[in-house]
């Protein structure tokens, strides 16, 4: 089996979403931090002046891992995906 090659990458995002009229924030996801030999994620959601602010940094390390580590690599990316898919919940009061 062939080794797994990860190319180095860094992505930083900041997104602001105004809460629509008639809604209020009920729940924000907790801040997320995922770290492994393959990279790391930091993500945070905050409420400021009627806007939901989402900030994230994802770093992928320059890695050549043996095929036997594929499950560990997949686990890292699954955790990153789960953290970023956490829902923001709005309600109508």
C-alpha positions in Angstrom: 0.0 0.0 0.0 1.1 3.5 -0.8 1.9 6.1 1.9 -0.5 9.0 2.5 0.8 12.5 1.4 -0.7 15.6 3.0 0.4 18.9 1.5 0.9 21.8 3.9 -1.9 24.3 3.9 -3.3 27.1 6.2 -6.8 28.5 5.9 -8.2 31.3 8.0 -11.8 32.4 7.8 -13.9 35.0 9.5 -17.6 35.1 8.7 -20.2 37.5 10.1 -23.9 36.7 9.8 -26.6 39.1 11.0 -29.4 37.4 12.9 -32.6 37.9 10.8 -35.5 40.0 12.2 -37.9 37.9 14.2 -35.2 35.5 15.5 -32.9 35.3 18.4 -29.9 33.2 19.2 -30.7 30.2 21.3 -27.4 28.3 21.1 -23.9 28.7 19.7 -21.5 25.7 19.3 -18.7 25.6 21.9 -15.2 26.6 20.7 -13.4 23.7 19.0 -9.8 22.7 19.1 -8.5 19.6 17.3 -4.8 18.8 17.2 -2.9 15.8 15.8 0.3 15.1 14.0 -1.5 15.8 10.8 -2.7 19.3 11.6 -4.9 21.4 13.8 -8.1 23.3 13.9 -9.2 26.2 16.1 -12.8 27.5 15.7 -15.0 29.8 17.7 -18.4 31.3 17.4 -19.4 34.5 19.2 -22.4 36.9 19.3 -21.6 40.6 18.9 -24.1 43.4 18.1 -26.7 41.1 16.6 -24.2 39.2 14.5 -22.9 35.7 14.8 -19.1 35.8 14.2 -17.4 32.6 13.2 -13.6 32.4 13.1 -11.5 29.4 12.2 -8.0 28.4 11.4 -7.2 25.1 9.9 -3.6 24.0 9.4 -2.5 20.9 7.6 1.0 19.7 8.2 3.4 18.6 5.5 3.2 14.9 6.1 4.0 11.6 4.5 2.4 8.9 6.6 2.5 5.2 6.2 -0.7 3.6 4.8 -1.2 2.0 8.2 -1.9 5.4 9.6 -4.8 6.1 7.3 -7.4 5.5 10.0 -5.6 8.1 12.2 -5.6 10.6 9.4 -9.3 10.0 8.7 -10.1 10.3 12.4 -8.4 13.8 12.4 -10.4 15.0 9.4 -13.6 13.5 10.8 -13.1 15.5 14.0 -12.4 18.6 12.1 -15.6 18.1 10.0 -17.7 17.4 13.1 -16.5 20.5 14.8 -17.3 22.7 11.8 -20.7 21.1 11.3 -21.9 22.0 14.8 -25.2 23.9 14.5 -26.1 27.4 15.4 -29.6 27.4 16.7 -32.0 30.3 16.2 -35.5 30.6 17.6 -38.5 32.8 17.2 -39.3 34.3 20.6 
